[in-house]
């Protein structure tokens, strides 16, 4: 297993563990305290690869780094910000999500690290915003299942012995990602009668997407055995 894949498994395990503890004690800074050093370790461990890109790290990874840093800062300071301010800043971070891929392709800087860094930053967004929605009383605790679903999925893949296989993504995965990103934002600015059905529908789509990805992993494992 590559060092990057090992980090991915480790990161998801510690985030899932933090999520389980948060479920009982509801101290959100625990999730922050776990996420920050994990990402720092990733950047340090991949430092030799990042030095090969010009400028250092590559344009795309700098955008992803900006998104990750923005998420951490917003999460830490969310208690001092209004819902409207949070929504505006999160919208900026969501819009930046598409920019890193464009830059990576344009400058021919596509790497496994960049793809993984982007994917885990996306998962961090879903996790953090889900926690904020719950703490602000905008949704019930069920939204935390959506927030930590990525980490539960990776843990499930690991314990079923499929972590050595290439992670399978559904055809409509990117579109579903956009849907859940937006659905998590609208509770900050729209009435409950509008945002709740949208969020429930988006959550159902995400659940089905992960379930289908897991099924594809099972099919791939059977093929490798044969």
N, CA, C and O of each residue as an XYZ file, in Angstrom:
904
protein
N       0.840     -1.185      0.000
C       0.000      0.000      0.000
C       0.885      1.247      0.000
O       1.841      1.324      0.771
N       0.579      2.213     -0.846
C       1.375      3.427     -0.928
C       1.229      4.247      0.341
O       0.265      4.092      1.091
N       2.216      5.136      0.575
C       2.175      5.983      1.769
C       0.955      6.894      1.739
O       0.379      7.201      2.783
N       0.561      7.326      0.545
C      -0.602      8.199      0.413
C      -1.881      7.462      0.804
O      -2.746      8.013      1.484
N      -1.985      6.217      0.365
C      -3.167      5.417      0.694
C      -3.190      5.078      2.183
O      -4.257      5.011      2.793
N      -2.006      4.866      2.766
C      -1.928      4.601      4.204
C      -2.410      5.825      4.980
O      -3.150      5.705      5.957
N      -1.974      7.010      4.526
C      -2.428      8.228      5.203
C      -3.934      8.366      5.083
O      -4.604      8.733      6.049
N      -4.468      8.079      3.920
C      -5.905      8.214      3.702
C      -6.685      7.336      4.679
O      -7.675      7.769      5.268
N      -6.226      6.106      4.842
C      -6.888      5.193      5.773
C      -6.762      5.696      7.204
O      -7.736      5.714      7.956
N      -5.538      6.107      7.573
C      -5.306      6.625      8.921
C      -6.167      7.860      9.188
O      -6.802      7.965     10.237
N      -6.183      8.789      8.236
C      -6.944     10.030      8.395
C      -8.429      9.733      8.601
O      -9.078     10.318      9.467
N      -8.945      8.828      7.803
C     -10.370      8.504      7.912
C     -10.683      7.814      9.235
O     -11.746      8.038      9.815
N      -9.763      6.976      9.717
C      -9.979      6.311     10.997
C     -10.016      7.309     12.146
O     -10.894      7.237     13.005
N      -9.065      8.242     12.165
C      -9.021      9.189     13.284
C     -10.185     10.172     13.209
O     -10.710     10.589     14.242
N     -10.593     10.547     11.995
C     -11.740     11.439     11.855
C     -13.020     10.740     12.274
O     -13.883     11.341     12.915
N     -13.143      9.466     11.911
C     -14.317      8.694     12.322
C     -14.343      8.536     13.841
O     -15.397      8.644     14.468
N     -13.177      8.281     14.422
C     -13.094      8.166     15.869
C     -13.497      9.469     16.554
O     -14.219      9.463     17.552
N     -13.018     10.589     16.001
C     -13.387     11.890     16.553
C     -14.882     12.126     16.417
O     -15.509     12.712     17.300
N     -15.452     11.667     15.304
C     -16.887     11.819     15.084
C     -17.712     11.027     16.084
O     -18.736     11.507     16.569
N     -17.269      9.817     16.392
C     -17.979      8.974     17.359
C     -17.943      9.613     18.747
O     -18.948      9.647     19.458
N     -16.761     10.120     19.116
C     -16.647     10.784     20.418
C     -17.500     12.048     20.441
O     -18.165     12.338     21.435
N     -17.476     12.806     19.329
C     -18.269     14.030     19.260
C     -19.765     13.728     19.441
O     -20.494     14.520     20.039
N     -20.201     12.612     18.936
C     -21.613     12.226     19.045
C     -22.068     12.212     20.505
O     -23.219     12.525     20.811
N     -21.143     11.841     21.405
C     -21.496     11.723     22.819
C     -21.205     12.998     23.625
O     -21.984     13.372     24.502
N     -20.082     13.662     23.325
C     -19.718     14.814     24.160
C     -19.962     16.153     23.465
O     -19.999     17.197     24.117
N     -20.128     16.122     22.138
C     -20.430     17.311     21.344
C     -19.467     18.469     21.604
O     -19.878     19.613     21.800
N     -18.180     18.138     21.600
C     -17.118     19.143     21.670
C     -16.474     19.220     20.289
O     -15.594     18.426     19.957
N     -16.920     20.178     19.494
C     -16.530     20.190     18.082
C     -15.051     20.467     17.855
O     -14.501     20.077     16.825
N     -14.400     21.135     18.802
C     -12.983     21.427     18.603
C     -12.144     20.157     18.588
O     -11.009     20.170     18.112
N     -12.693     19.053     19.109
C     -11.985     17.781     19.036
C     -11.763     17.389     17.580
O     -10.687     16.912     17.220
N     -12.774     17.589     16.747
C     -12.658     17.262     15.323
C     -11.601     18.141     14.677
O     -10.817     17.670     13.854
N     -11.576     19.410     15.045
C     -10.564     20.346     14.544
C      -9.168     19.893     14.957
O      -8.247     19.863     14.140
N      -9.021     19.541     16.236
C      -7.720     19.132     16.780
C      -7.200     17.871     16.095
O      -5.990     17.698     15.951
N      -8.101     16.998     15.677
C      -7.704     15.771     14.976
C      -7.369     16.057     13.512
O      -6.387     15.532     12.986
N      -8.177     16.884     12.856
C      -8.000     17.148     11.426
C      -6.726     17.924     11.119
O      -6.013     17.588     10.174
N      -6.431     18.954     11.903
C      -5.292     19.819     11.617
C      -3.962     19.076     11.563
O      -3.278     19.164     10.544
N      -3.557     18.344     12.612
C      -2.264     17.645     12.530
C      -2.238     16.550     11.467
O      -1.177     16.246     10.921
N      -3.380     15.962     11.172
C      -3.414     14.931     10.147
C      -3.063     15.512      8.779
O      -2.285     14.921      8.030
N      -3.637     16.668      8.457
C      -3.321     17.317      7.186
C      -1.887     17.842      7.165
O      -1.222     17.801      6.131
N      -1.419     18.331      8.301
C      -0.029     18.798      8.379
C       0.923     17.641      8.100
O       1.910     17.796      7.380
N       0.618     16.478      8.677
C       1.452     15.292      8.438
C       1.455     14.917      6.960
O       2.495     14.553      6.411
N       0.292     15.005      6.317
C       0.209     14.688      4.893
C       1.139     15.592      4.089
O       1.895     15.113      3.244
N       1.087     16.883      4.347
C       1.906     17.836      3.601
C       3.397     17.600      3.844
O       4.200     17.682      2.914
N       3.765     17.309      5.089
C       5.175     17.061      5.403
C       5.665     15.776      4.745
O       6.768     15.734      4.201
N       4.843     14.725      4.793
C       5.246     13.436      4.226
C       5.378     13.492      2.713
O       6.158     12.739      2.130
N       4.611     14.387      2.064
C       4.660     14.501      0.610
C       5.552     15.653      0.158
O       5.534     16.027     -1.015
N       6.328     16.216      1.075
C       7.181     17.373      0.778
C       8.122     17.133     -0.408
O       8.225     18.006     -1.271
N       8.822     15.971     -0.490
C       9.718     15.743     -1.640
C       8.998     15.814     -2.978
O       9.543     16.342     -3.948
N       7.770     15.285     -3.043
C       7.000     15.340     -4.283
C       6.570     16.768     -4.591
O       6.599     17.196     -5.745
N       6.172     17.503     -3.561
C       5.710     18.873     -3.756
C       6.828     19.767     -4.281
O       6.572     20.712     -5.027
N       8.071     19.469     -3.890
C       9.211     20.276     -4.353
C       9.474     20.100     -5.843
O      10.114     20.949     -6.463
N       8.991     19.012     -6.418
C       9.212     18.756     -7.844
C       8.284     19.576     -8.735
O       8.523     19.722     -9.933
N       7.224     20.107     -8.134
C       6.268     20.903     -8.897
C       6.687     22.369     -8.886
O       7.261     22.853     -7.911
N       6.392     23.073     -9.983
C       6.763     24.487    -10.092
C       5.534     25.327    -10.429
O       4.829     25.052    -11.400
N       5.284     26.367     -9.604
C       5.999     26.692     -8.364
C       5.798     25.611     -7.317
O       5.033     24.670     -7.529
N       6.479     25.743     -6.195
C       6.440     24.706     -5.166
C       5.008     24.277     -4.870
O       4.157     25.106     -4.546
N       4.750     22.984     -4.982
C       3.425     22.450     -4.695
C       2.463     22.465     -5.866
O       1.518     21.677     -5.906
N       2.697     23.366     -6.830
C       1.789     23.463     -7.970
C       0.603     24.365     -7.678
O       0.129     24.444     -6.544
N       0.136     25.038     -8.703
C      -0.967     25.990     -8.537
C      -2.225     25.333     -7.953
O      -2.873     25.891     -7.067
N      -2.556     24.152     -8.457
C      -3.785     23.481     -8.024
C      -3.746     23.164     -6.534
O      -4.728     23.366     -5.820
N      -2.600     22.665     -6.073
C      -2.503     22.303     -4.657
C      -2.520     23.532     -3.752
O      -2.944     23.447     -2.600
N      -2.066     24.661     -4.262
C      -2.154     25.890     -3.479
C      -3.617     26.298     -3.288
O      -4.002     26.790     -2.227
N      -4.421     26.088     -4.327
C      -5.856     26.396     -4.206
C      -6.503     25.466     -3.193
O      -7.295     25.904     -2.358
N      -6.167     24.186     -3.265
C      -6.729     23.224     -2.307
C      -6.276     23.556     -0.891
O      -7.047     23.449      0.062
N      -5.011     23.961     -0.768
C      -4.489     24.354      0.544
C      -5.252     25.567      1.085
O      -5.545     25.646      2.278
N      -5.566     26.499      0.202
C      -6.348     27.677      0.595
C      -7.734     27.264      1.084
O      -8.228     27.787      2.084
N      -8.358     26.320      0.371
C      -9.674     25.826      0.778
C      -9.602     25.148      2.141
O     -10.433     25.403      3.013
N      -8.608     24.284      2.321
C      -8.467     23.576      3.589
C      -8.250     24.550      4.739
O      -8.886     24.431      5.786
N      -7.352     25.516      4.547
C      -7.078     26.507      5.583
C      -8.320     27.328      5.892
O      -8.618     27.603      7.054
N      -9.044     27.717      4.850
C     -10.270     28.481      5.035
C     -11.296     27.714      5.845
O     -11.967     28.285      6.705
N     -11.422     26.420      5.575
C     -12.358     25.575      6.328
C     -11.981     25.508      7.801
O     -12.842     25.628      8.673
N     -10.704     25.318      8.077
C     -10.243     25.218      9.455
C     -10.484     26.525     10.208
O     -10.929     26.514     11.356
N     -10.191     27.639      9.562
C     -10.375     28.948     10.195
C     -11.858     29.224     10.453
O     -12.234     29.657     11.542
N     -12.697     28.969      9.443
C     -14.129     29.210      9.599
C     -14.728     28.333     10.693
O     -15.572     28.782     11.468
N     -14.291     27.095     10.748
C     -14.807     26.165     11.751
C     -14.425     26.628     13.155
O     -15.228     26.565     14.086
N     -13.176     27.095     13.288
C     -12.698     27.527     14.597
C     -13.379     28.816     15.052
O     -13.601     29.012     16.246
N     -13.711     29.697     14.104
C     -14.276     31.007     14.439
C     -15.775     31.094     14.206
O     -16.351     32.178     14.303
N     -16.412     29.982     13.904
C     -17.826     30.004     13.504
C     -18.739     30.607     14.559
O     -19.777     31.179     14.229
N     -18.357     30.484     15.829
C     -19.194     31.026     16.894
C     -19.287     32.540     16.870
O     -20.204     33.118     17.454
N     -18.346     33.184     16.202
C     -18.320     34.648     16.137
C     -18.934     35.188     14.845
O     -19.010     36.401     14.649
N     -19.368     34.290     13.973
C     -19.875     34.714     12.672
C     -21.371     34.453     12.555
O     -21.892     33.492     13.122
N     -22.054     35.321     11.813
C     -23.485     35.121     11.575
C     -23.670     34.032     10.518
O     -22.729     33.672      9.811
N     -24.880     33.522     10.423
C     -25.173     32.495      9.416
C     -24.910     33.020      8.006
O     -24.400     32.297      7.151
N     -25.267     34.295      7.770
C     -25.047     34.884      6.454
C     -23.578     34.976      6.110
O     -23.192     34.717      4.970
N     -22.748     35.341      7.079
C     -21.301     35.434      6.853
C     -20.712     34.054      6.576
O     -19.874     33.892      5.689
N     -21.162     33.059      7.347
C     -20.674     31.694      7.131
C     -21.044     31.208      5.739
O     -20.213     30.632      5.037
N     -22.298     31.441      5.336
C     -22.758     30.997      4.026
C     -21.941     31.639      2.918
O     -21.541     30.963      1.971
N     -21.687     32.949      3.027
C     -20.918     33.656      2.005
C     -19.513     33.097      1.866
O     -19.033     32.871      0.755
N     -18.860     32.877      2.985
C     -17.485     32.369      2.956
C     -17.421     30.925      2.481
O     -16.501     30.542      1.759
N     -18.397     30.130      2.886
C     -18.426     28.742      2.415
C     -18.686     28.686      0.912
O     -18.147     27.820      0.223
N     -19.503     29.595      0.401
C     -19.764     29.647     -1.045
C     -18.471     29.897     -1.802
O     -18.224     29.276     -2.835
N     -17.640     30.809     -1.292
C     -16.349     31.098     -1.928
C     -15.490     29.843     -1.974
O     -14.865     29.549     -2.993
N     -15.458     29.105     -0.872
C     -14.642     27.883     -0.811
C     -15.178     26.812     -1.752
O     -14.407     26.058     -2.346
N     -16.499     26.745     -1.886
C     -17.101     25.775     -2.807
C     -16.759     26.136     -4.252
O     -16.453     25.256     -5.056
N     -16.810     27.413     -4.582
C     -16.480     27.849     -5.938
C     -15.019     27.558     -6.273
O     -14.689     27.253     -7.419
N     -14.157     27.654     -5.280
C     -12.741     27.358     -5.506
C     -12.500     25.881     -5.764
O     -11.462     25.503     -6.306
N     -13.465     25.037     -5.373
C     -13.301     23.594     -5.515
C     -13.079     23.184     -6.964
O     -12.306     22.267     -7.242
N     -13.755     23.862     -7.888
C     -13.592     23.500     -9.296
C     -12.326     24.066     -9.909
O     -11.872     23.593    -10.951
N     -11.747     25.088     -9.261
C     -10.574     25.759     -9.834
C      -9.322     24.900     -9.778
O      -8.511     24.926    -10.704
N      -9.153     24.132     -8.694
C      -7.922     23.352     -8.570
C      -7.787     22.321     -9.686
O      -6.698     22.114    -10.220
N      -8.895     21.677    -10.032
C      -8.843     20.689    -11.117
C      -8.507     21.333    -12.457
O      -7.740     20.779    -13.245
N      -9.080     22.499    -12.710
C      -8.808     23.227    -13.951
C      -7.327     23.587    -14.037
O      -6.703     23.419    -15.084
N      -6.770     24.083    -12.936
C      -5.356     24.469    -12.916
C      -4.447     23.257    -13.088
O      -3.442     23.321    -13.796
N      -4.805     22.154    -12.434
C      -3.980     20.945    -12.533
C      -3.902     20.451    -13.974
O      -2.832     20.069    -14.449
N      -5.041     20.461    -14.666
C      -5.058     20.014    -16.062
C      -4.356     21.006    -16.983
O      -3.636     20.614    -17.901
N      -4.573     22.286    -16.729
C      -3.989     23.314    -17.594
C      -2.459     23.325    -17.526
O      -1.781     23.474    -18.542
N      -1.933     23.167    -16.320
C      -0.481     23.211    -16.142
C       0.145     21.817    -16.091
O       1.323     21.675    -15.760
N      -0.630     20.803    -16.415
C      -0.155     19.420    -16.441
C       0.474     19.036    -15.098
O       1.568     18.473    -15.051
N      -0.230     19.348    -14.017
C       0.267     19.072    -12.673
C      -0.665     18.105    -11.932
O      -0.791     18.176    -10.710
N      -1.309     17.211    -12.670
C      -2.210     16.240    -12.056
C      -1.395     15.165    -11.341
O      -0.544     14.523    -11.957
N      -1.643     14.966    -10.072
C      -0.926     13.977     -9.268
C      -1.910     13.219     -8.384
O      -3.025     13.678     -8.135
N      -1.480     12.055     -7.917
C      -2.304     11.277     -6.987
C      -2.487     12.049     -5.688
O      -3.555     12.025     -5.077
N      -1.418     12.738     -5.277
C      -1.509     13.549     -4.069
C      -2.572     14.628     -4.226
O      -3.403     14.819     -3.338
N      -2.546     15.337     -5.360
C      -3.493     16.419     -5.585
C      -4.931     15.930     -5.569
O      -5.807     16.567     -4.984
N      -5.170     14.789     -6.220
C      -6.525     14.234     -6.255
C      -6.987     13.853     -4.859
O      -8.133     14.104     -4.488
N      -6.088     13.244     -4.080
C      -6.445     12.814     -2.727
C      -6.620     14.012     -1.790
O      -7.539     14.043     -0.971
N      -5.739     14.982     -1.921
C      -5.804     16.197     -1.108
C      -7.127     16.915     -1.346
O      -7.773     17.378     -0.406
N      -7.520     17.002     -2.605
C      -8.777     17.652     -2.974
C      -9.969     16.881     -2.407
O     -10.896     17.479     -1.861
N      -9.942     15.554     -2.536
C     -11.053     14.718     -2.093
C     -11.232     14.793     -0.577
O     -12.359     14.871     -0.089
N     -10.122     14.769      0.170
C     -10.233     14.824      1.620
C     -10.597     16.222      2.114
O     -11.189     16.369      3.183
N     -10.247     17.240      1.344
C     -10.680     18.597      1.688
C     -12.181     18.731      1.468
O     -12.872     19.394      2.241
N     -12.683     18.097      0.407
C     -14.133     18.068      0.175
C     -14.843     17.378      1.343
O     -15.870     17.851      1.829
N     -14.274     16.251      1.783
C     -14.870     15.509      2.902
C     -14.848     16.345      4.177
O     -15.774     16.283      4.986
N     -13.783     17.129      4.350
C     -13.674     17.991      5.520
C     -14.762     19.064      5.503
O     -15.331     19.405      6.540
N     -15.041     19.590      4.308
C     -16.112     20.584      4.164
C     -17.454     19.989      4.608
O     -18.174     20.593      5.402
N     -17.778     18.814      4.097
C     -19.049     18.165      4.434
C     -19.117     17.892      5.935
O     -20.160     18.086      6.560
N     -18.010     17.446      6.506
C     -17.946     17.145      7.931
C     -18.167     18.405      8.771
O     -19.019     18.423      9.659
N     -17.404     19.444      8.489
C     -17.472     20.669      9.286
C     -18.841     21.340      9.190
O     -19.415     21.738     10.204
N     -19.362     21.463      7.966
C     -20.644     22.150      7.792
C     -21.772     21.356      8.446
O     -22.694     21.944      9.011
N     -21.709     20.045      8.377
C     -22.726     19.207      9.030
C     -22.745     19.446     10.534
O     -23.809     19.552     11.143
N     -21.558     19.531     11.125
C     -21.471     19.791     12.564
C     -22.057     21.161     12.902
O     -22.780     21.296     13.889
N     -21.757     22.164     12.102
C     -22.274     23.510     12.361
C     -23.792     23.552     12.237
O     -24.459     24.206     13.038
N     -24.342     22.862     11.246
C     -25.796     22.829     11.084
C     -26.461     22.193     12.298
O     -27.499     22.660     12.769
N     -25.854     21.127     12.796
C     -26.392     20.452     13.978
C     -26.316     21.345     15.211
O     -27.281     21.454     15.967
N     -25.164     21.984     15.411
C     -24.975     22.797     16.605
C     -25.844     24.050     16.601
O     -26.222     24.550     17.660
N     -26.158     24.552     15.424
C     -27.005     25.737     15.333
C     -28.492     25.387     15.379
O     -29.346     26.270     15.306
N     -28.793     24.098     15.501
C     -30.178     23.666     15.600
C     -30.933     23.731     14.283
O     -32.164     23.713     14.273
N     -30.212     23.805     13.177
C     -30.853     23.886     11.872
C     -31.281     22.518     11.359
O     -32.175     22.421     10.518
N     -30.647     21.458     11.861
C     -31.029     20.086     11.504
C     -30.888     19.207     12.744
O     -30.347     19.629     13.766
N     -31.383     17.982     12.629
C     -31.222     17.029     13.713
C     -29.854     16.378     13.655
O     -29.056     16.664     12.763
N     -29.587     15.499     14.613
C     -28.279     14.838     14.684
C     -28.027     13.908     13.505
O     -26.890     13.496     13.278
N     -29.080     13.571     12.746
C     -28.907     12.673     11.595
C     -27.935     13.239     10.570
O     -27.310     12.480      9.829
N     -27.798     14.566     10.515
C     -26.916     15.173      9.521
C     -25.454     14.799      9.778
O     -24.629     14.854      8.866
N     -25.134     14.417     11.023
C     -23.764     14.010     11.338
C     -23.399     12.712     10.613
O     -22.232     12.487     10.293
N     -24.390     11.865     10.357
C     -24.133     10.630      9.603
C     -23.666     10.956      8.201
O     -22.813     10.265      7.645
N     -24.227     12.010      7.628
C     -23.796     12.474      6.306
C     -22.398     13.069      6.399
O     -21.545     12.819      5.547
N     -22.174     13.863      7.450
C     -20.895     14.535      7.617
C     -19.714     13.591      7.745
O     -18.615     13.902      7.285
N     -19.931     12.446      8.363
C     -18.838     11.493      8.584
C     -18.943     10.255      7.689
O     -18.235      9.273      7.909
N     -19.818     10.296      6.687
C     -20.048      9.123      5.846
C     -18.816      8.716      5.057
O     -18.554      7.524      4.896
N     -18.060      9.679      4.567
C     -16.832      9.382      3.818
C     -15.874      8.563      4.686
O     -15.282      7.592      4.215
N     -15.726      8.949      5.939
C     -14.796      8.274      6.831
C     -15.301      6.877      7.195
O     -14.511      5.940      7.311
N     -16.603      6.740      7.374
C     -17.182      5.426      7.646
C     -16.987      4.506      6.439
O     -16.696      3.321      6.596
N     -17.149      5.055      5.247
C     -17.007      4.267      4.022
C     -15.585      3.710      3.895
O     -15.400      2.527      3.607
N     -14.581      4.570      4.112
C     -13.188      4.133      4.002
C     -12.870      3.079      5.053
O     -12.153      2.118      4.774
N     -13.404      3.255      6.269
C     -13.191      2.257      7.319
C     -13.823      0.924      6.934
O     -13.238     -0.134      7.168
N     -15.010      0.973      6.349
C     -15.700     -0.245      5.930
C     -14.915     -0.955      4.830
O     -14.778     -2.178      4.852
N     -14.407     -0.198      3.880
C     -13.597     -0.771      2.797
C     -12.342     -1.432      3.376
O     -11.934     -2.508      2.939
N     -11.746     -0.774      4.357
C     -10.524     -1.309      4.965
C     -10.801     -2.632      5.680
O     -10.081     -3.611      5.483
N     -11.835     -2.658      6.502
C     -12.105     -3.851      7.304
C     -12.646     -5.018      6.480
O     -12.639     -6.158      6.943
N     -13.115     -4.741      5.261
C     -13.564     -5.817      4.379
C     -12.448     -6.255      3.424
O     -12.674     -7.028      2.493
N     -11.239     -5.744      3.679
C     -10.078     -6.185      2.918
C     -10.007     -5.670      1.496
O      -9.379     -6.304      0.648
N     -10.638     -4.530      1.207
C     -10.628     -4.005     -0.158
C      -9.848     -2.702     -0.281
O      -9.931     -2.023     -1.305
N      -9.083     -2.344      0.768
C      -8.375     -1.073      0.774
C      -7.213     -1.025     -0.210
O      -6.745      0.055     -0.568
N      -6.741     -2.206     -0.655
C      -5.634     -2.229     -1.610
C      -6.105     -1.977     -3.037
O      -5.290     -1.754     -3.932
N      -7.416     -2.012     -3.252
C      -7.966     -1.789     -4.581
C      -8.135     -0.300     -4.852
O      -8.241      0.502     -3.924
N      -8.158      0.060     -6.124
C      -8.387      1.448     -6.499
C      -9.803      1.842     -6.102
O     -10.763      1.125     -6.386
N      -9.921      2.973     -5.453
C     -11.241      3.409     -4.985
C     -12.163      3.671     -6.166
O     -11.801      4.375     -7.109
N     -13.354      3.098     -6.103
C     -14.315      3.244     -7.184
C     -15.202      4.476     -6.954
O     -15.680      4.726     -5.848
N     -15.401      5.224     -8.027
C     -16.264      6.400     -7.939
C     -17.418      6.224     -8.918
O     -17.242      5.723    -10.028
N     -18.586      6.641     -8.488
C     -19.752      6.498     -9.342
C     -19.729      7.522    -10.467
O     -19.071      8.557    -10.368
N     -20.451      7.222    -11.528
C     -20.490      8.090    -12.702
C     -21.015      9.480    -12.359
O     -20.538     10.488    -12.880
N     -22.000      9.512    -11.478
C     -22.614     10.790    -11.123
C     -22.062     11.348     -9.808
O     -22.623     12.283     -9.237
N     -20.965     10.767     -9.339
C     -20.371     11.205     -8.082
C     -20.080     12.699     -8.012
O     -20.463     13.345     -7.037
N     -19.406     13.274     -9.030
C     -19.111     14.713     -8.994
C     -20.364     15.576     -8.922
O     -20.396     16.582     -8.214
N     -21.403     15.171     -9.664
C     -22.652     15.934     -9.645
C     -23.318     15.844     -8.273
O     -23.825     16.839     -7.755
N     -23.314     14.654     -7.693
C     -23.903     14.471     -6.366
C     -23.118     15.279     -5.330
O     -23.683     15.808     -4.373
N     -21.792     15.361     -5.548
C     -20.969     16.169     -4.660
C     -21.400     17.627     -4.665
O     -21.501     18.256     -3.612
N     -21.654     18.157     -5.847
C     -22.114     19.549     -5.966
C     -23.463     19.721     -5.272
O     -23.696     20.716     -4.585
N     -24.345     18.744     -5.459
C     -25.681     18.807     -4.858
C     -25.596     18.877     -3.337
O     -26.267     19.702     -2.717
N     -24.768     18.010     -2.724
C     -24.668     18.014     -1.256
C     -23.956     19.259     -0.765
O     -24.280     19.766      0.309
N     -22.984     19.770     -1.530
C     -22.306     21.004     -1.148
C     -23.309     22.145     -1.016
O     -23.299     22.894     -0.040
N     -24.180     22.258     -2.028
C     -25.174     23.336     -2.038
C     -26.237     23.103     -0.975
O     -26.644     24.035     -0.281
N     -26.689     21.848     -0.848
C     -27.730     21.522      0.131
C     -27.287     21.829      1.553
O     -28.114     22.180      2.394
N     -25.998     21.701      1.833
C     -25.477     21.996      3.167
C     -25.380     23.497      3.420
O     -25.312     23.934      4.569
N     -25.373     24.274      2.359
C     -25.255     25.730      2.501
C     -26.596     26.422      2.713
O     -26.693     27.372      3.490
N     -27.619     25.952      2.030
C     -28.879     26.697      2.030
C     -29.571     26.796      3.397
O     -30.352     27.727      3.597
N     -29.321     25.878      4.352
C     -29.954     26.078      5.664
C     -29.513     27.358      6.365
O     -30.215     27.861      7.243
N     -28.352     27.887      5.981
C     -27.866     29.118      6.609
C     -28.663     30.343      6.168
O     -28.661     31.365      6.854
N     -29.349     30.245      5.018
C     -29.977     31.450      4.463
C     -31.449     31.286      4.084
O     -32.133     32.288      3.873
N     -31.960     30.052      3.992
C     -33.337     29.834      3.566
C     -34.173     29.250      4.698
O     -33.618     28.677      5.636
N     -35.500     29.385      4.630
C     -36.374     28.839      5.667
C     -36.358     27.314      5.684
O     -36.043     26.670      4.684
N     -36.706     26.749      6.841
C     -36.674     25.300      7.050
C     -37.555     24.552      6.057
O     -37.196     23.460      5.617
N     -38.702     25.123      5.697
C     -39.630     24.455      4.785
C     -39.010     24.211      3.414
O     -39.451     23.330      2.675
N     -37.984     24.996      3.075
C     -37.322     24.852      1.778
C     -36.061     23.998      1.908
O     -35.853     23.062      1.136
N     -35.218     24.332      2.901
C     -33.920     23.664      2.948
C     -33.984     22.218      3.435
O     -33.177     21.390      3.015
N     -34.940     21.905      4.321
C     -34.946     20.554      4.888
C     -35.221     19.474      3.841
O     -34.488     18.486      3.804
N     -36.250     19.615      2.980
C     -36.455     18.589      1.937
C     -35.256     18.479      1.001
O     -34.894     17.383      0.575
N     -34.639     19.620      0.680
C     -33.465     19.599     -0.196
C     -32.307     18.849      0.454
O     -31.625     18.055     -0.194
N     -32.095     19.106      1.728
C     -30.988     18.462      2.432
C     -31.226     16.967      2.602
O     -30.298     16.169      2.470
N     -32.449     16.592      2.892
C     -32.779     15.167      3.032
C     -32.588     14.447      1.692
O     -32.023     13.355      1.641
N     -33.061     15.067      0.615
C     -32.904     14.466     -0.706
C     -31.448     14.327     -1.102
O     -31.041     13.289     -1.625
N     -30.656     15.369     -0.854
C     -29.230     15.328     -1.182
C     -28.510     14.271     -0.346
O     -27.627     13.574     -0.846
N     -28.888     14.156      0.919
C     -28.282     13.160      1.806
C     -28.579     11.744      1.320
O     -27.721     10.863      1.382
N     -29.796     11.539      0.840
C     -30.174     10.226      0.303
C     -29.330      9.893     -0.926
O     -28.886      8.756     -1.092
N     -29.113     10.877     -1.776
C     -28.294     10.663     -2.978
C     -26.857     10.301     -2.609
O     -26.260      9.410     -3.214
N     -26.307     10.994     -1.614
C     -24.940     10.708     -1.168
C     -24.845      9.293     -0.612
O     -23.886      8.574     -0.892
N     -25.832      8.900      0.168
C     -25.856      7.553      0.739
C     -25.900      6.494     -0.357
O     -25.175      5.502     -0.296
N     -26.741      6.703     -1.346
C     -26.837      5.765     -2.469
C     -25.531      5.726     -3.263
O     -25.120      4.666     -3.734
N     -24.882      6.883     -3.412
C     -23.626      6.948     -4.150
C     -22.539      6.136     -3.455
O     -21.801      5.396     -4.104
N     -22.441      6.276     -2.131
C     -21.447      5.497     -1.387
C     -21.787      4.010     -1.419
O     -20.894      3.168     -1.520
N     -23.071      3.686     -1.334
C     -23.486      2.286     -1.378
C     -23.124      1.653     -2.724
O     -22.656      0.515     -2.777
N     -23.344      2.399     -3.808
C     -23.009      1.893     -5.136
C     -21.491      1.745     -5.300
O     -21.023      0.778     -5.903
N     -20.728      2.697     -4.767
C     -19.268      2.606     -4.826
C     -18.778      1.371     -4.089
O     -17.847      0.697     -4.530
N     -19.413      1.085     -2.965
C     -19.024     -0.098     -2.188
C     -19.337     -1.369     -2.972
O     -18.560     -2.324     -2.956
N     -20.464     -1.376     -3.649
C     -20.816     -2.527     -4.478
C     -19.785     -2.714     -5.594
O     -19.381     -3.841     -5.879
N     -19.361     -1.629     -6.218
C     -18.350     -1.713     -7.265
C     -17.026     -2.235     -6.727
O     -16.309     -2.960     -7.417
N     -16.702     -1.862     -5.482
C     -15.488     -2.389     -4.849
C     -15.581     -3.901     -4.675
O     -14.605     -4.619     -4.891
N     -16.762     -4.379     -4.281
C     -16.967     -5.815     -4.113
C     -16.791     -6.547     -5.437
O     -16.158     -7.602     -5.490
N     -17.351     -5.987     -6.501
C     -17.207     -6.584     -7.837
C     -15.750     -6.634     -8.250
O     -15.288     -7.630     -8.805
N     -15.017     -5.541     -7.976
C     -13.590     -5.486     -8.329
C     -12.793     -6.517     -7.536
O     -11.865     -7.125     -8.069
N     -13.143     -6.713     -6.286
C     -12.446     -7.690     -5.453
C     -12.684     -9.096     -5.983
O     -11.758     -9.906     -6.012
N     -13.890     -9.396     -6.395
C     -14.188    -10.724     -6.946
C     -13.397    -10.964     -8.218
O     -12.895    -12.066     -8.442
N     -13.285     -9.944     -9.050
C     -12.520    -10.074    -10.296
C     -11.041    -10.345    -10.015
O     -10.403    -11.152    -10.691
N     -10.508     -9.649     -8.997
C      -9.088     -9.837     -8.667
C      -8.809    -11.232     -8.130
O      -7.724    -11.774     -8.338
N      -9.786    -11.817     -7.438
C      -9.633    -13.169     -6.914
C      -9.675    -14.200     -8.034
O      -8.927    -15.178     -8.032
N     -10.568    -13.957     -8.989
C     -10.697    -14.862    -10.125
C      -9.475    -14.789    -11.036
O      -9.415    -15.489    -12.046
